Amino acid sequence: MKHPPFHDNLEQVKNSIDYILSLNTETFYLGHGNPVSRKSLINYRDQFSK
């Protein structure tokens, strides 16, 4: 899996995603792009361990 250039520390990115998921929100609205579903964010996070 190719990561964006700002993913210098994948463990830190995963920890940040885990924190966001702990907020129990179903849809996340980012500063750019389309909304991201909880399921999509979980799938993205889970790719780090592969």
PDB file of N, CA, C, O and CB in Angstrom:
ATOM      1  N   MET A   1       0.835  -1.174   0.000  1.00  0.00           N
ATOM      2  CA  MET A   1       0.000   0.000   0.000  1.00  0.00           C
ATOM      3  C   MET A   1       0.887   1.247   0.000  1.00  0.00           C
ATOM      4  O   MET A   1       1.816   1.355   0.800  1.00  0.00           O
ATOM      5  CB  MET A   1      -0.954  -0.007   1.213  1.00  0.00           C
ATOM      6  N   LYS A   2       0.596   2.171  -0.889  1.00  0.00           N
ATOM      7  CA  LYS A   2       1.345   3.420  -0.948  1.00  0.00           C
ATOM      8  C   LYS A   2       0.644   4.456  -0.068  1.00  0.00           C
ATOM      9  O   LYS A   2      -0.560   4.681  -0.195  1.00  0.00           O
ATOM     10  CB  LYS A   2       1.473   3.929  -2.419  1.00  0.00           C
ATOM     11  N   HIS A   3       1.406   5.077   0.816  1.00  0.00           N
ATOM     12  CA  HIS A   3       0.852   6.071   1.740  1.00  0.00           C
ATOM     13  C   HIS A   3       1.157   7.477   1.240  1.00  0.00           C
ATOM     14  O   HIS A   3       2.144   7.690   0.536  1.00  0.00           O
ATOM     15  CB  HIS A   3       1.418   5.871   3.165  1.00  0.00           C
ATOM     16  N   PRO A   4       0.308   8.438   1.605  1.00  0.00           N
ATOM     17  CA  PRO A   4       0.592   9.834   1.249  1.00  0.00           C
ATOM     18  C   PRO A   4       1.922  10.276   1.857  1.00  0.00           C
ATOM     19  O   PRO A   4       2.362   9.713   2.859  1.00  0.00           O
ATOM     20  CB  PRO A   4      -0.551  10.765   1.728  1.00  0.00           C
ATOM     21  N   PRO A   5       2.562  11.278   1.258  1.00  0.00           N
ATOM     22  CA  PRO A   5       3.879  11.716   1.742  1.00  0.00           C
ATOM     23  C   PRO A   5       3.874  12.272   3.168  1.00  0.00           C
ATOM     24  O   PRO A   5       4.929  12.330   3.800  1.00  0.00           O
ATOM     25  CB  PRO A   5       4.423  12.761   0.818  1.00  0.00           C
ATOM     26  N   PHE A   6       2.719  12.681   3.690  1.00  0.00           N
ATOM     27  CA  PHE A   6       2.683  13.224   5.047  1.00  0.00           C
ATOM     28  C   PHE A   6       2.535  12.143   6.106  1.00  0.00           C
ATOM     29  O   PHE A   6       2.421  12.454   7.292  1.00  0.00           O
ATOM     30  CB  PHE A   6       1.552  14.212   5.176  1.00  0.00           C
ATOM     31  N   HIS A   7       2.535  10.890   5.703  1.00  0.00           N
ATOM     32  CA  HIS A   7       2.489   9.769   6.655  1.00  0.00           C
ATOM     33  C   HIS A   7       3.904   9.359   7.033  1.00  0.00           C
ATOM     34  O   HIS A   7       4.327   8.240   6.741  1.00  0.00           O
ATOM     35  CB  HIS A   7       1.719   8.560   6.055  1.00  0.00           C
ATOM     36  N   ASP A   8       4.626  10.247   7.673  1.00  0.00           N
ATOM     37  CA  ASP A   8       6.002   9.956   8.076  1.00  0.00           C
ATOM     38  C   ASP A   8       6.074   8.881   9.156  1.00  0.00           C
ATOM     39  O   ASP A   8       6.993   8.063   9.165  1.00  0.00           O
ATOM     40  CB  ASP A   8       6.676  11.221   8.570  1.00  0.00           C
ATOM     41  N   ASN A   9       5.108   8.886  10.059  1.00  0.00           N
ATOM     42  CA  ASN A   9       5.092   7.948  11.179  1.00  0.00           C
ATOM     43  C   ASN A   9       3.759   7.209  11.157  1.00  0.00           C
ATOM     44  O   ASN A   9       2.754   7.712  11.658  1.00  0.00           O
ATOM     45  CB  ASN A   9       5.308   8.686  12.549  1.00  0.00           C
ATOM     46  N   LEU A  10       3.755   6.012  10.574  1.00  0.00           N
ATOM     47  CA  LEU A  10       2.502   5.269  10.400  1.00  0.00           C
ATOM     48  C   LEU A  10       1.860   4.894  11.736  1.00  0.00           C
ATOM     49  O   LEU A  10       0.635   4.836  11.840  1.00  0.00           O
ATOM     50  CB  LEU A  10       2.754   4.009   9.583  1.00  0.00           C
ATOM     51  N   GLU A  11       2.671   4.643  12.744  1.00  0.00           N
ATOM     52  CA  GLU A  11       2.114   4.316  14.063  1.00  0.00           C
ATOM     53  C   GLU A  11       1.354   5.515  14.630  1.00  0.00           C
ATOM     54  O   GLU A  11       0.290   5.352  15.227  1.00  0.00           O
ATOM     55  CB  GLU A  11       3.237   3.883  15.040  1.00  0.00           C
ATOM     56  N   GLN A  12       1.891   6.695  14.447  1.00  0.00           N
ATOM     57  CA  GLN A  12       1.223   7.903  14.922  1.00  0.00           C
ATOM     58  C   GLN A  12      -0.074   8.145  14.146  1.00  0.00           C
ATOM     59  O   GLN A  12      -1.079   8.550  14.728  1.00  0.00           O
ATOM     60  CB  GLN A  12       2.158   9.118  14.792  1.00  0.00           C
ATOM     61  N   VAL A  13      -0.051   7.900  12.845  1.00  0.00           N
ATOM     62  CA  VAL A  13      -1.265   8.051  12.031  1.00  0.00           C
ATOM     63  C   VAL A  13      -2.329   7.080  12.525  1.00  0.00           C
ATOM     64  O   VAL A  13      -3.488   7.458  12.691  1.00  0.00           O
ATOM     65  CB  VAL A  13      -0.962   7.809  10.520  1.00  0.00           C
ATOM     66  N   LYS A  14      -1.939   5.827  12.760  1.00  0.00           N
ATOM     67  CA  LYS A  14      -2.886   4.818  13.250  1.00  0.00           C
ATOM     68  C   LYS A  14      -3.446   5.227  14.614  1.00  0.00           C
ATOM     69  O   LYS A  14      -4.644   5.076  14.854  1.00  0.00           O
ATOM     70  CB  LYS A  14      -2.202   3.431  13.345  1.00  0.00           C
ATOM     71  N   ASN A  15      -2.610   5.736  15.500  1.00  0.00           N
ATOM     72  CA  ASN A  15      -3.075   6.183  16.813  1.00  0.00           C
ATOM     73  C   ASN A  15      -4.058   7.345  16.683  1.00  0.00           C
ATOM     74  O   ASN A  15      -5.040   7.416  17.422  1.00  0.00           O
ATOM     75  CB  ASN A  15      -1.883   6.596  17.688  1.00  0.00           C
ATOM     76  N   SER A  16      -3.796   8.246  15.752  1.00  0.00           N
ATOM     77  CA  SER A  16      -4.708   9.370  15.527  1.00  0.00           C
ATOM     78  C   SER A  16      -6.057   8.886  15.008  1.00  0.00           C
ATOM     79  O   SER A  16      -7.104   9.371  15.437  1.00  0.00           O
ATOM     80  CB  SER A  16      -4.094  10.368  14.539  1.00  0.00           C
ATOM     81  N   ILE A  17      -6.027   7.932  14.087  1.00  0.00           N
ATOM     82  CA  ILE A  17      -7.279   7.369  13.566  1.00  0.00           C
ATOM     83  C   ILE A  17      -8.031   6.661  14.687  1.00  0.00           C
ATOM     84  O   ILE A  17      -9.250   6.794  14.793  1.00  0.00           O
ATOM     85  CB  ILE A  17      -7.001   6.385  12.393  1.00  0.00           C
ATOM     86  N   ASP A  18      -7.323   5.915  15.520  1.00  0.00           N
ATOM     87  CA  ASP A  18      -7.978   5.234  16.653  1.00  0.00           C
ATOM     88  C   ASP A  18      -8.648   6.251  17.583  1.00  0.00           C
ATOM     89  O   ASP A  18      -9.750   6.014  18.078  1.00  0.00           O
ATOM     90  CB  ASP A  18      -6.947   4.385  17.449  1.00  0.00           C
ATOM     91  N   TYR A  19      -7.987   7.364  17.812  1.00  0.00           N
ATOM     92  CA  TYR A  19      -8.584   8.399  18.658  1.00  0.00           C
ATOM     93  C   TYR A  19      -9.869   8.941  18.022  1.00  0.00           C
ATOM     94  O   TYR A  19     -10.895   9.071  18.688  1.00  0.00           O
ATOM     95  CB  TYR A  19      -7.577   9.549  18.897  1.00  0.00           C
ATOM     96  N   ILE A  20      -9.799   9.248  16.748  1.00  0.00           N
ATOM     97  CA  ILE A  20     -10.985   9.766  16.055  1.00  0.00           C
ATOM     98  C   ILE A  20     -12.120   8.757  16.112  1.00  0.00           C
ATOM     99  O   ILE A  20     -13.273   9.133  16.326  1.00  0.00           O
ATOM    100  CB  ILE A  20     -10.655  10.109  14.590  1.00  0.00           C
ATOM    101  N   LEU A  21     -11.808   7.479  15.924  1.00  0.00           N
ATOM    102  CA  LEU A  21     -12.838   6.445  15.986  1.00  0.00           C
ATOM    103  C   LEU A  21     -13.420   6.316  17.394  1.00  0.00           C
ATOM    104  O   LEU A  21     -14.578   5.930  17.546  1.00  0.00           O
ATOM    105  CB  LEU A  21     -12.264   5.103  15.533  1.00  0.00           C
ATOM    106  N   SER A  22     -12.648   6.628  18.404  1.00  0.00           N
ATOM    107  CA  SER A  22     -13.147   6.537  19.780  1.00  0.00           C
ATOM    108  C   SER A  22     -14.247   7.562  20.069  1.00  0.00           C
ATOM    109  O   SER A  22     -14.949   7.452  21.074  1.00  0.00           O
ATOM    110  CB  SER A  22     -11.999   6.729  20.762  1.00  0.00           C
ATOM    111  N   LEU A  23     -14.395   8.550  19.197  1.00  0.00           N
ATOM    112  CA  LEU A  23     -15.422   9.574  19.380  1.00  0.00           C
ATOM    113  C   LEU A  23     -16.811   9.080  18.974  1.00  0.00           C
ATOM    114  O   LEU A  23     -17.797   9.800  19.131  1.00  0.00           O
ATOM    115  CB  LEU A  23     -15.065  10.814  18.579  1.00  0.00           C
ATOM    116  N   ASN A  24     -16.891   7.852  18.451  1.00  0.00           N
ATOM    117  CA  ASN A  24     -18.156   7.216  18.083  1.00  0.00           C
ATOM    118  C   ASN A  24     -18.979   8.044  17.103  1.00  0.00           C
ATOM    119  O   ASN A  24     -20.193   8.183  17.253  1.00  0.00           O
ATOM    120  CB  ASN A  24     -18.971   6.953  19.318  1.00  0.00           C
ATOM    121  N   THR A  25     -18.308   8.585  16.111  1.00  0.00           N
ATOM    122  CA  THR A  25     -18.965   9.333  15.055  1.00  0.00           C
ATOM    123  C   THR A  25     -19.104   8.430  13.836  1.00  0.00           C
ATOM    124  O   THR A  25     -18.219   7.620  13.560  1.00  0.00           O
ATOM    125  CB  THR A  25     -18.175  10.627  14.707  1.00  0.00           C
ATOM    126  N   GLU A  26     -20.205   8.561  13.107  1.00  0.00           N
ATOM    127  CA  GLU A  26     -20.437   7.721  11.933  1.00  0.00           C
ATOM    128  C   GLU A  26     -19.890   8.319  10.648  1.00  0.00           C
ATOM    129  O   GLU A  26     -19.504   7.582   9.741  1.00  0.00           O
ATOM    130  CB  GLU A  26     -21.901   7.467  11.773  1.00  0.00           C
ATOM    131  N   THR A  27     -19.850   9.647  10.556  1.00  0.00           N
ATOM    132  CA  THR A  27     -19.375  10.320   9.349  1.00  0.00           C
ATOM    133  C   THR A  27     -18.418  11.430   9.749  1.00  0.00           C
ATOM    134  O   THR A  27     -18.699  12.210  10.659  1.00  0.00           O
ATOM    135  CB  THR A  27     -20.560  10.887   8.516  1.00  0.00           C
ATOM    136  N   PHE A  28     -17.292  11.494   9.064  1.00  0.00           N
ATOM    137  CA  PHE A  28     -16.277  12.494   9.354  1.00  0.00           C
ATOM    138  C   PHE A  28     -16.186  13.459   8.179  1.00  0.00           C
ATOM    139  O   PHE A  28     -16.095  13.042   7.024  1.00  0.00           O
ATOM    140  CB  PHE A  28     -14.901  11.831   9.637  1.00  0.00           C
ATOM    141  N   TYR A  29     -16.212  14.753   8.486  1.00  0.00           N
ATOM    142  CA  TYR A  29     -16.131  15.790   7.464  1.00  0.00           C
ATOM    143  C   TYR A  29     -14.749  16.429   7.552  1.00  0.00           C
ATOM    144  O   TYR A  29     -14.417  17.112   8.520  1.00  0.00           O
ATOM    145  CB  TYR A  29     -17.265  16.862   7.641  1.00  0.00           C
ATOM    146  N   LEU A  30     -13.962  16.188   6.521  1.00  0.00           N
ATOM    147  CA  LEU A  30     -12.579  16.639   6.498  1.00  0.00           C
ATOM    148  C   LEU A  30     -12.495  18.066   5.978  1.00  0.00           C
ATOM    149  O   LEU A  30     -13.490  18.628   5.521  1.00  0.00           O
ATOM    150  CB  LEU A  30     -11.723  15.705   5.638  1.00  0.00           C
ATOM    151  N   GLY A  31     -11.334  18.636   6.048  1.00  0.00           N
ATOM    152  CA  GLY A  31     -11.124  19.995   5.562  1.00  0.00           C
ATOM    153  C   GLY A  31     -11.150  20.086   4.043  1.00  0.00           C
ATOM    154  O   GLY A  31     -11.232  21.181   3.487  1.00  0.00           O
ATOM    155  N   HIS A  32     -11.081  18.954   3.378  1.00  0.00           N
ATOM    156  CA  HIS A  32     -11.137  18.912   1.918  1.00  0.00           C
ATOM    157  C   HIS A  32     -11.678  17.548   1.515  1.00  0.00           C
ATOM    158  O   HIS A  32     -11.632  16.604   2.303  1.00  0.00           O
ATOM    159  CB  HIS A  32      -9.728  19.179   1.275  1.00  0.00           C
ATOM    160  N   GLY A  33     -12.182  17.440   0.312  1.00  0.00           N
ATOM    161  CA  GLY A  33     -12.694  16.165  -0.172  1.00  0.00           C
ATOM    162  C   GLY A  33     -14.083  15.861   0.360  1.00  0.00           C
ATOM    163  O   GLY A  33     -14.739  16.711   0.963  1.00  0.00           O
ATOM    164  N   ASN A  34     -14.508  14.654   0.127  1.00  0.00           N
ATOM    165  CA  ASN A  34     -15.843  14.207   0.521  1.00  0.00           C
ATOM    166  C   ASN A  34     -15.858  13.696   1.960  1.00  0.00           C
ATOM    167  O   ASN A  34     -14.807  13.396   2.526  1.00  0.00           O
ATOM    168  CB  ASN A  34     -16.335  13.113  -0.426  1.00  0.00           C
ATOM    169  N   PRO A  35     -17.054  13.597   2.551  1.00  0.00           N
ATOM    170  CA  PRO A  35     -17.157  12.990   3.882  1.00  0.00           C
ATOM    171  C   PRO A  35     -16.641  11.550   3.859  1.00  0.00           C
ATOM    172  O   PRO A  35     -16.690  10.877   2.829  1.00  0.00           O
ATOM    173  CB  PRO A  35     -18.620  13.026   4.381  1.00  0.00           C
ATOM    174  N   VAL A  36     -16.151  11.094   4.997  1.00  0.00           N
ATOM    175  CA  VAL A  36     -15.599   9.744   5.130  1.00  0.00           C
ATOM    176  C   VAL A  36     -16.436   8.987   6.154  1.00  0.00           C
ATOM    177  O   VAL A  36     -16.680   9.481   7.255  1.00  0.00           O
ATOM    178  CB  VAL A  36     -14.086   9.782   5.554  1.00  0.00           C
ATOM    179  N   SER A  37     -16.871   7.795   5.789  1.00  0.00           N
ATOM    180  CA  SER A  37     -17.673   6.988   6.713  1.00  0.00           C
ATOM    181  C   SER A  37     -16.774   6.304   7.737  1.00  0.00           C
ATOM    182  O   SER A  37     -15.581   6.108   7.504  1.00  0.00           O
ATOM    183  CB  SER A  37     -18.501   5.938   5.941  1.00  0.00           C
ATOM    184  N   ARG A  38     -17.355   5.951   8.853  1.00  0.00           N
ATOM    185  CA  ARG A  38     -16.642   5.223   9.909  1.00  0.00           C
ATOM    186  C   ARG A  38     -16.048   3.935   9.345  1.00  0.00           C
ATOM    187  O   ARG A  38     -14.894   3.603   9.618  1.00  0.00           O
ATOM    188  CB  ARG A  38     -17.591   4.906  11.097  1.00  0.00           C
ATOM    189  N   LYS A  39     -16.841   3.215   8.561  1.00  0.00           N
ATOM    190  CA  LYS A  39     -16.399   1.945   7.979  1.00  0.00           C
ATOM    191  C   LYS A  39     -15.184   2.155   7.070  1.00  0.00           C
ATOM    192  O   LYS A  39     -14.237   1.369   7.116  1.00  0.00           O
ATOM    193  CB  LYS A  39     -17.549   1.288   7.186  1.00  0.00           C
ATOM    194  N   SER A  40     -15.201   3.193   6.257  1.00  0.00           N
ATOM    195  CA  SER A  40     -14.065   3.480   5.371  1.00  0.00           C
ATOM    196  C   SER A  40     -12.807   3.794   6.173  1.00  0.00           C
ATOM    197  O   SER A  40     -11.712   3.357   5.819  1.00  0.00           O
ATOM    198  CB  SER A  40     -14.397   4.655   4.437  1.00  0.00           C
ATOM    199  N   LEU A  41     -12.968   4.548   7.249  1.00  0.00           N
ATOM    200  CA  LEU A  41     -11.821   4.899   8.085  1.00  0.00           C
ATOM    201  C   LEU A  41     -11.240   3.663   8.771  1.00  0.00           C
ATOM    202  O   LEU A  41     -10.021   3.530   8.884  1.00  0.00           O
ATOM    203  CB  LEU A  41     -12.225   5.942   9.133  1.00  0.00           C
ATOM    204  N   ILE A  42     -12.097   2.771   9.224  1.00  0.00           N
ATOM    205  CA  ILE A  42     -11.633   1.520   9.834  1.00  0.00           C
ATOM    206  C   ILE A  42     -10.885   0.684   8.806  1.00  0.00           C
ATOM    207  O   ILE A  42      -9.819   0.143   9.101  1.00  0.00           O
ATOM    208  CB  ILE A  42     -12.822   0.718  10.417  1.00  0.00           C
ATOM    209  N   ASN A  43     -11.436   0.576   7.601  1.00  0.00           N
ATOM    210  CA  ASN A  43     -10.765  -0.196   6.545  1.00  0.00           C
ATOM    211  C   ASN A  43      -9.402   0.397   6.215  1.00  0.00           C
ATOM    212  O   ASN A  43      -8.437  -0.341   6.012  1.00  0.00           O
ATOM    213  CB  ASN A  43     -11.634  -0.247   5.278  1.00  0.00           C
ATOM    214  N   TYR A  44      -9.314   1.711   6.161  1.00  0.00           N
ATOM    215  CA  TYR A  44      -8.046   2.384   5.870  1.00  0.00           C
ATOM    216  C   TYR A  44      -7.030   2.114   6.984  1.00  0.00           C
ATOM    217  O   TYR A  44      -5.878   1.775   6.713  1.00  0.00           O
ATOM    218  CB  TYR A  44      -8.266   3.908   5.701  1.00  0.00           C
ATOM    219  N   ARG A  45      -7.465   2.266   8.231  1.00  0.00           N
ATOM    220  CA  ARG A  45      -6.574   2.009   9.370  1.00  0.00           C
ATOM    221  C   ARG A  45      -6.064   0.573   9.378  1.00  0.00           C
ATOM    222  O   ARG A  45      -4.892   0.324   9.661  1.00  0.00           O
ATOM    223  CB  ARG A  45      -7.295   2.305  10.682  1.00  0.00           C
ATOM    224  N   ASP A  46      -6.946  -0.364   9.067  1.00  0.00           N
ATOM    225  CA  ASP A  46      -6.576  -1.768   9.128  1.00  0.00           C
ATOM    226  C   ASP A  46      -5.563  -2.169   8.056  1.00  0.00           C
ATOM    227  O   ASP A  46      -4.922  -3.212   8.176  1.00  0.00           O
ATOM    228  CB  ASP A  46      -7.804  -2.616   9.000  1.00  0.00           C
ATOM    229  N   GLN A  47      -5.415  -1.370   7.031  1.00  0.00           N
ATOM    230  CA  GLN A  47      -4.417  -1.656   5.991  1.00  0.00           C
ATOM    231  C   GLN A  47      -2.992  -1.432   6.501  1.00  0.00           C
ATOM    232  O   GLN A  47      -2.045  -1.951   5.908  1.00  0.00           O
ATOM    233  CB  GLN A  47      -4.672  -0.778   4.758  1.00  0.00           C
ATOM    234  N   PHE A  48      -2.819  -0.675   7.582  1.00  0.00           N
ATOM    235  CA  PHE A  48      -1.482  -0.406   8.105  1.00  0.00           C
ATOM    236  C   PHE A  48      -0.794  -1.661   8.624  1.00  0.00           C
ATOM    237  O   PHE A  48       0.434  -1.750   8.610  1.00  0.00           O
ATOM    238  CB  PHE A  48      -1.558   0.620   9.208  1.00  0.00           C
ATOM    239  N   SER A  49      -1.570  -2.618   9.075  1.00  0.00           N
ATOM    240  CA  SER A  49      -0.969  -3.822   9.655  1.00  0.00           C
ATOM    241  C   SER A  49      -0.642  -4.872   8.589  1.00  0.00           C
ATOM    242  O   SER A  49      -0.109  -5.934   8.910  1.00  0.00           O
ATOM    243  CB  SER A  49      -1.907  -4.422  10.698  1.00  0.00           C
ATOM    244  N   LYS A  50      -0.954  -4.583   7.338  1.00  0.00           N
ATOM    245  CA  LYS A  50      -0.679  -5.554   6.271  1.00  0.00           C
ATOM    246  C   LYS A  50       0.680  -5.347   5.673  1.00  0.00           C
ATOM    247  O   LYS A  50       1.071  -6.078   4.762  1.00  0.00           O
ATOM    248  CB  LYS A  50      -1.725  -5.467   5.186  1.00  0.00           C
TER     249      LYS A  50
END
